[in-house]
Amino acid sequence: MERRQPQTAPAPRRKGAPAASQEWLVVPAAGEESTGEFGRHRIMEITGLPARDLRMLDPQLSYPSTILGRDRAVVVNLEHVKAIVTAAEVLVRDPGNPRLRPFLQELHARLALPDASTTNPATDDMELGGDQGNVPMPGSAKIQPFEFKVLEVCLEHTCKCMESETLALEKEAYPALDKLTSKVSTLNLEHVRQIKSRLVELTGRVQKVRDDIEQLVDDDTDMSEMYLTRKLAFQRVDESSVKLDSNKHASPDHEDEKEEEDSGDDIESSHASSAFVKPDVEELEMLLEAYFVQFDGTLNKLCHLRDYVDDTEDYINMMLDEKQNQLLQMGVMLTTATVVITAGIVVVSLFGMNIHIELTLDPETPEMARIKNRKFWETTWATVAGCAAIYILAIYAGKKSKYLQ
């Protein structure tokens, strides 16, 4: 028993097993919703999705927004809305996220609305498909498919979130830019820098969703993959046709069996030819185009705000260039004044040399003292006037040559 104890108690594995499970909210088309933890392999069995699509819905991983149509499900990864939509239910990842509450409320309200008709679209599609091999048209159904209802709620919620973020950013950005224009300071510059970073990040997110919708609208094949209800109806029609063919092949008459094989081949060929008919995706195309216009409008608002930021930056740069030019001009004027004053100092130095000249001798009479005093002031004022004249000529030459304004 002591030897077997380490083998029968693999504690690390048991602790790691629940971590592989993920919390999902299952909202069926009809019935009560439920919350549970499902492993990755279980989700792959339910939805038929590959592992790379499930990694896209992991909140811990950073994947850009996208909408993918698969064989049995539609993968929706729009901002914090991460869901898998099938023809009968929707699986929402991380339902405990507070940001998902408005989305879940809107989803419940939309699914609770009564349909325009109680007719089952899958049954209608079977009847249409069984009539001369025609392709069932979703536009002819009286109610909207379940997957389109959920997709519309996802797009609407994402559009509202991005629109609200854009409005909040506009309310903060325009006053901050105007304040920066009136007063250039470090605090205002830092505030505008943060706003610009948020603007670039939000613009990239809106641009990604808009481009994904545009790519879907341009590709009819991708949109046809998202008609899960219609594909389910096709499968039921094929299964019923196979059963009819098997009953015909059970006839004992060999000739009748041969004729029925030929008729079965004709039915199969008609179904095969109908698969290559251009899919009717008008309903989904109109839905996507409506939200494409809304995302494009939000993107235009962000582009206008980006242009306003760029214009403000250009204006601030021009103001800084003008201040720099003024400082350079002031530097030139101060340098010129320094040179002129230096010239005056040279004159003073010449007269201050310790040599014996007539001006340095002591006056012997009052008349000589008066003459000496007069010459002193004449020399002083002449030096000052000469320096001023040189300075004025230098400034005049600089303005004439357009180095100074």
C-alpha positions as CSV (number, residue, x, y, z in Angstrom):
1,M,0.0,0.0,0.0
2,E,2.8,2.4,0.8
3,R,4.4,1.7,-2.6
4,R,1.2,2.3,-4.5
5,Q,0.3,5.6,-2.7
6,P,2.4,7.9,-4.9
7,Q,0.7,6.4,-8.1
8,T,-2.9,6.6,-6.9
9,A,-2.7,10.2,-5.8
10,P,-1.6,12.3,-8.8
11,A,-2.5,15.7,-7.1
12,P,-0.9,17.9,-9.8
13,R,-3.0,16.4,-12.6
14,R,-6.2,16.7,-10.7
15,K,-5.5,20.4,-9.9
16,G,-4.7,21.0,-13.5
17,A,-7.7,19.2,-15.0
18,P,-10.3,21.9,-14.1
19,A,-8.1,24.6,-15.5
20,A,-8.6,23.0,-19.0
21,S,-12.4,23.6,-18.7
22,Q,-13.8,27.0,-19.6
23,E,-17.0,28.7,-18.5
24,W,-19.6,29.0,-21.1
25,L,-23.2,30.4,-21.2
26,V,-25.5,28.3,-23.4
27,V,-28.5,30.2,-24.7
28,P,-30.8,28.0,-26.9
29,A,-33.2,29.3,-29.4
30,A,-36.1,27.9,-27.3
31,G,-35.8,27.0,-23.7
32,E,-33.9,27.9,-20.6
33,E,-30.3,29.0,-20.7
34,S,-27.6,27.2,-18.7
35,T,-24.1,27.9,-17.5
36,G,-21.4,25.3,-17.3
37,E,-17.7,24.5,-17.7
38,F,-16.8,22.6,-20.9
39,G,-13.5,21.4,-22.1
40,R,-12.0,22.3,-25.4
41,H,-12.7,18.9,-26.9
42,R,-16.3,19.0,-25.8
43,I,-16.8,22.3,-27.5
44,M,-15.2,20.9,-30.6
45,E,-17.6,18.0,-30.6
46,I,-20.6,20.2,-30.2
47,T,-19.7,22.9,-32.7
48,G,-17.4,21.1,-35.1
49,L,-14.8,23.9,-34.8
50,P,-11.0,23.3,-35.0
51,A,-8.8,24.1,-32.1
52,R,-7.4,27.3,-33.8
53,D,-10.9,28.9,-33.8
54,L,-11.3,28.1,-30.1
55,R,-8.0,29.8,-29.3
56,M,-9.3,32.9,-31.0
57,L,-12.0,33.1,-28.3
58,D,-9.6,32.8,-25.3
59,P,-9.8,36.0,-23.3
60,Q,-6.2,35.6,-22.1
61,L,-5.0,35.7,-25.7
62,S,-5.0,38.9,-27.8
63,Y,-6.7,38.2,-31.1
64,P,-8.1,40.9,-33.4
65,S,-11.8,41.1,-34.0
66,T,-13.2,38.8,-36.6
67,I,-16.3,36.9,-37.8
68,L,-15.8,33.4,-39.3
69,G,-18.3,31.2,-41.0
70,R,-17.7,27.5,-40.5
71,D,-19.6,24.3,-41.5
72,R,-21.8,24.0,-38.4
73,A,-21.2,27.3,-36.5
74,V,-20.3,31.0,-36.8
75,V,-17.3,32.2,-34.7
76,V,-17.9,35.8,-33.4
77,N,-14.9,37.6,-31.8
78,L,-15.9,41.2,-31.5
79,E,-14.1,43.1,-28.7
80,H,-15.2,41.5,-25.5
81,V,-18.1,39.5,-27.2
82,K,-16.7,36.0,-27.8
83,A,-19.4,33.6,-28.9
84,I,-20.1,30.5,-31.0
85,V,-23.4,30.6,-32.9
86,T,-25.0,27.4,-34.2
87,A,-28.4,26.9,-35.8
88,A,-30.0,26.1,-32.4
89,E,-28.0,27.8,-29.7
90,V,-25.3,30.3,-28.9
91,L,-22.3,29.7,-26.6
92,V,-21.0,32.8,-24.9
93,R,-17.5,32.7,-23.5
94,D,-16.7,34.2,-20.0
95,P,-20.3,35.1,-19.1
96,G,-19.2,36.6,-15.8
97,N,-17.5,39.5,-17.5
98,P,-19.3,42.7,-16.3
99,R,-18.9,44.2,-19.8
100,L,-21.1,41.4,-21.2
101,R,-24.2,42.3,-19.1
102,P,-25.7,44.8,-21.6
103,F,-25.0,42.3,-24.4
104,L,-26.7,39.4,-22.6
105,Q,-29.7,41.6,-21.7
106,E,-30.1,42.6,-25.3
107,L,-29.7,39.0,-26.4
108,H,-32.4,37.8,-24.1
109,A,-34.7,40.6,-25.1
110,R,-34.2,39.9,-28.8
111,L,-34.7,36.2,-28.5
112,A,-37.8,36.7,-26.4
113,L,-39.5,38.8,-29.1
114,P,-42.3,36.8,-30.9
115,D,-41.5,35.9,-34.5
116,A,-43.5,37.2,-37.4
117,S,-44.8,33.7,-38.1
118,T,-44.8,30.4,-36.2
119,T,-43.7,28.6,-39.4
120,N,-40.5,26.6,-39.0
121,P,-38.0,27.8,-41.4
122,A,-36.2,24.5,-41.6
123,T,-39.5,22.8,-42.6
124,D,-40.2,25.5,-45.2
125,D,-36.7,25.0,-46.7
126,M,-37.3,21.2,-46.8
127,E,-40.5,21.8,-48.8
128,L,-38.8,24.2,-51.1
129,G,-35.8,21.9,-51.6
130,G,-38.1,18.9,-52.3
131,D,-39.9,20.8,-55.1
132,Q,-38.1,20.1,-58.4
133,G,-34.7,20.5,-56.7
134,N,-35.0,24.2,-56.1
135,V,-32.6,25.9,-53.7
136,P,-34.3,27.1,-50.5
137,M,-34.3,30.9,-50.4
138,P,-33.8,32.5,-47.0
139,G,-35.5,35.6,-48.2
140,S,-38.7,33.6,-48.7
141,A,-38.7,32.6,-45.0
142,K,-41.1,34.5,-42.9
143,I,-38.8,34.7,-39.8
144,Q,-35.2,35.6,-39.4
145,P,-32.8,32.6,-38.8
146,F,-31.6,32.2,-35.3
147,E,-27.9,32.7,-36.2
148,F,-28.7,36.1,-37.8
149,K,-30.6,37.3,-34.7
150,V,-27.5,36.5,-32.6
151,L,-25.1,38.0,-35.1
152,E,-27.2,41.2,-35.2
153,V,-27.1,41.5,-31.5
154,C,-23.3,41.1,-31.5
155,L,-22.8,43.7,-34.2
156,E,-25.2,46.1,-32.6
157,H,-23.6,45.8,-29.1
158,T,-20.1,46.2,-30.6
159,C,-21.2,49.2,-32.6
160,K,-22.8,50.9,-29.5
161,C,-19.6,50.3,-27.5
162,M,-17.3,51.8,-30.1
163,E,-19.7,54.7,-30.7
164,S,-19.8,55.5,-26.9
165,E,-16.0,55.3,-26.7
166,T,-15.8,57.6,-29.7
167,L,-18.2,60.2,-28.2
168,A,-16.3,60.1,-24.9
169,L,-13.0,60.6,-26.6
170,E,-14.4,63.5,-28.6
171,K,-15.7,65.2,-25.5
172,E,-12.3,64.9,-23.9
173,A,-10.1,65.6,-27.0
174,Y,-11.5,68.8,-28.4
175,P,-11.3,70.9,-25.2
176,A,-7.8,69.5,-24.5
177,L,-6.6,70.5,-28.0
178,D,-8.1,73.9,-27.7
179,K,-6.4,74.4,-24.3
180,L,-3.1,73.3,-25.8
181,T,-3.5,75.8,-28.6
182,S,-4.0,78.7,-26.1
183,K,-1.2,77.6,-23.7
184,V,1.6,75.2,-24.6
185,S,2.8,73.5,-21.4
186,T,4.2,70.1,-20.5
187,L,1.0,69.1,-18.7
188,N,-1.2,69.9,-21.8
189,L,1.2,68.2,-24.1
190,E,1.2,65.0,-22.0
191,H,-2.6,65.0,-21.9
192,V,-2.8,65.4,-25.7
193,R,-0.3,62.6,-26.1
194,Q,-2.4,60.2,-24.1
195,I,-5.5,61.2,-26.1
196,K,-3.7,60.6,-29.3
197,S,-2.6,57.1,-28.2
198,R,-6.2,56.2,-27.3
199,L,-7.3,57.6,-30.6
200,V,-4.9,55.5,-32.6
201,E,-5.9,52.3,-30.7
202,L,-9.6,52.9,-31.1
203,T,-9.2,53.7,-34.8
204,G,-7.4,50.4,-35.3
205,R,-10.1,48.4,-33.6
206,V,-13.0,50.1,-35.6
207,Q,-11.0,49.8,-38.8
208,K,-10.5,46.0,-38.2
209,V,-14.2,45.4,-37.6
210,R,-15.2,47.5,-40.6
211,D,-12.7,45.7,-42.9
212,D,-14.0,42.3,-41.7
213,I,-17.6,43.2,-42.5
214,E,-16.5,44.6,-45.9
215,Q,-14.6,41.4,-46.7
216,L,-17.7,39.3,-45.8
217,V,-19.9,41.5,-48.0
218,D,-17.6,41.1,-50.9
219,D,-17.5,37.3,-50.7
220,D,-20.8,35.5,-51.3
221,T,-19.2,32.2,-50.5
222,D,-18.3,33.3,-47.0
223,M,-21.7,34.7,-46.4
224,S,-23.3,31.5,-47.7
225,E,-21.3,29.5,-45.1
226,M,-23.1,31.6,-42.3
227,Y,-26.5,30.3,-43.3
228,L,-26.5,27.5,-40.8
229,T,-30.3,27.0,-40.8
230,R,-30.4,26.6,-44.5
231,K,-27.5,24.2,-44.5
232,L,-29.2,22.2,-41.8
233,A,-32.3,22.1,-44.1
234,F,-30.2,20.9,-47.0
235,Q,-28.8,18.0,-44.9
236,R,-32.3,16.9,-43.9
237,V,-33.4,17.0,-47.6
238,D,-30.4,14.9,-48.6
239,E,-31.1,12.4,-45.8
240,S,-34.8,12.1,-46.9
241,S,-33.7,11.7,-50.5
242,V,-31.3,8.9,-49.5
243,K,-34.0,7.1,-47.7
244,L,-36.4,7.3,-50.7
245,D,-33.6,6.0,-52.9
246,S,-32.9,3.0,-50.6
247,N,-36.6,2.1,-50.6
248,K,-36.7,2.1,-54.3
249,H,-33.6,-0.1,-54.6
250,A,-35.4,-2.7,-52.4
251,S,-37.8,-3.6,-55.2
252,P,-37.5,-7.3,-56.5
253,D,-37.9,-6.4,-60.1
254,H,-34.5,-6.0,-61.7
255,E,-35.7,-3.8,-64.5
256,D,-37.6,-1.5,-62.2
257,E,-34.5,-1.4,-60.0
258,K,-32.4,-0.3,-62.9
259,E,-34.9,2.4,-63.9
260,E,-35.1,3.6,-60.3
261,E,-31.3,3.7,-60.1
262,D,-31.3,6.0,-63.2
263,S,-33.9,8.2,-61.6
264,G,-31.9,8.2,-58.3
265,D,-28.9,9.3,-60.3
266,D,-30.9,12.1,-61.9
267,I,-32.1,13.2,-58.4
268,E,-28.5,13.2,-57.1
269,S,-27.3,15.1,-60.2
270,S,-30.0,17.7,-59.7
271,H,-29.0,18.2,-56.1
272,A,-25.3,18.3,-57.1
273,S,-26.1,20.9,-59.8
274,S,-28.1,22.9,-57.3
275,A,-25.1,23.1,-55.0
276,F,-23.2,25.1,-57.7
277,V,-26.0,27.7,-58.1
278,K,-24.9,31.1,-56.8
279,P,-26.1,31.4,-53.2
280,D,-28.8,33.8,-52.2
281,V,-27.3,35.9,-49.5
282,E,-29.4,39.0,-49.8
283,E,-30.7,38.9,-46.3
284,L,-27.3,38.6,-44.7
285,E,-25.8,41.1,-47.1
286,M,-28.4,43.7,-46.1
287,L,-27.7,43.1,-42.4
288,L,-24.0,43.4,-42.8
289,E,-24.2,46.5,-45.0
290,A,-26.4,48.3,-42.4
291,Y,-23.7,47.8,-39.7
292,F,-20.9,48.5,-42.2
293,V,-22.4,52.0,-42.6
294,Q,-22.5,52.5,-38.9
295,F,-19.0,51.4,-38.3
296,D,-17.9,53.5,-41.3
297,G,-19.6,56.5,-39.7
298,T,-17.8,55.9,-36.4
299,L,-14.5,55.6,-38.3
300,N,-15.2,58.9,-40.1
301,K,-15.7,60.6,-36.7
302,L,-12.3,59.2,-35.6
303,C,-10.7,60.3,-38.8
304,H,-12.0,63.9,-38.3
305,L,-10.7,63.9,-34.8
306,R,-7.3,62.6,-36.0
307,D,-7.3,65.4,-38.6
308,Y,-8.0,67.9,-35.9
309,V,-5.2,66.5,-33.8
310,D,-2.8,66.8,-36.8
311,D,-3.9,70.3,-37.5
312,T,-3.3,71.2,-33.8
313,E,0.1,69.7,-34.0
314,D,1.0,71.7,-37.1
315,Y,-0.2,74.8,-35.4
316,I,1.8,74.1,-32.3
317,N,4.9,73.4,-34.5
318,M,4.4,76.7,-36.3
319,M,4.1,78.5,-32.9
320,L,7.2,76.9,-31.7
321,D,9.1,77.7,-34.9
322,E,8.0,81.4,-34.5
323,K,9.2,81.4,-30.9
324,Q,12.5,79.9,-32.0
325,N,12.9,82.5,-34.7
326,Q,12.2,85.2,-32.2
327,L,14.9,83.8,-29.8
328,L,17.4,83.6,-32.7
329,Q,16.7,87.2,-33.6
330,M,17.1,88.3,-30.0
331,G,20.4,86.4,-29.8
332,V,21.6,88.2,-32.9
333,M,20.7,91.6,-31.5
334,L,22.3,90.8,-28.1
335,T,25.5,89.6,-29.9
336,T,25.6,92.8,-32.0
337,A,25.1,94.9,-28.8
338,T,28.0,93.0,-27.2
339,V,30.3,93.7,-30.1
340,V,29.4,97.4,-30.1
341,I,29.9,97.7,-26.3
342,T,33.2,96.0,-26.7
343,A,34.3,98.6,-29.2
344,G,33.4,101.4,-26.7
345,I,35.4,99.5,-24.0
346,V,38.4,99.6,-26.4
347,V,38.2,103.3,-26.6
348,V,37.9,103.7,-22.8
349,S,40.9,101.3,-22.5
350,L,43.0,103.5,-24.8
351,F,42.3,106.6,-22.7
352,G,43.0,104.7,-19.5
353,M,46.5,103.7,-20.4
354,N,49.2,104.9,-18.0
355,I,51.0,107.2,-20.5
356,H,51.8,110.9,-20.1
357,I,49.8,113.0,-22.5
358,E,48.3,116.4,-22.2
359,L,44.9,115.2,-21.1
360,T,46.4,113.2,-18.2
361,L,48.3,116.2,-16.7
362,D,46.8,118.1,-13.8
363,P,45.4,121.5,-14.8
364,E,47.4,124.5,-13.7
365,T,44.7,127.1,-14.1
366,P,40.9,127.1,-13.8
367,E,40.7,127.7,-17.6
368,M,42.7,124.5,-18.3
369,A,40.5,122.6,-15.8
370,R,37.4,123.7,-17.7
371,I,38.8,122.8,-21.0
372,K,39.9,119.4,-19.8
373,N,36.5,118.7,-18.3
374,R,34.8,119.7,-21.6
375,K,37.1,117.4,-23.6
376,F,36.4,114.6,-21.3
377,W,32.6,114.8,-21.9
378,E,33.1,115.3,-25.6
379,T,35.1,112.1,-25.8
380,T,32.6,110.2,-23.6
381,W,29.6,111.3,-25.6
382,A,31.4,110.8,-28.9
383,T,32.2,107.2,-27.9
384,V,28.6,106.5,-26.9
385,A,27.2,108.1,-30.0
386,G,29.7,106.1,-32.2
387,C,28.7,102.8,-30.5
388,A,25.0,103.6,-30.9
389,A,25.5,104.5,-34.6
390,I,27.4,101.3,-35.2
391,Y,24.6,99.3,-33.5
392,I,21.9,101.0,-35.5
393,L,23.7,100.4,-38.8
394,A,24.2,96.7,-37.9
395,I,20.5,96.3,-37.2
396,Y,19.5,98.2,-40.3
397,A,21.8,96.0,-42.4
398,G,20.3,92.8,-40.8
399,K,16.7,93.9,-41.6
400,K,17.6,95.0,-45.1
401,S,19.1,91.6,-45.8
402,K,15.9,90.0,-44.2
403,Y,17.9,88.2,-41.5
404,L,16.0,90.2,-38.9
405,Q,12.3,91.2,-38.8
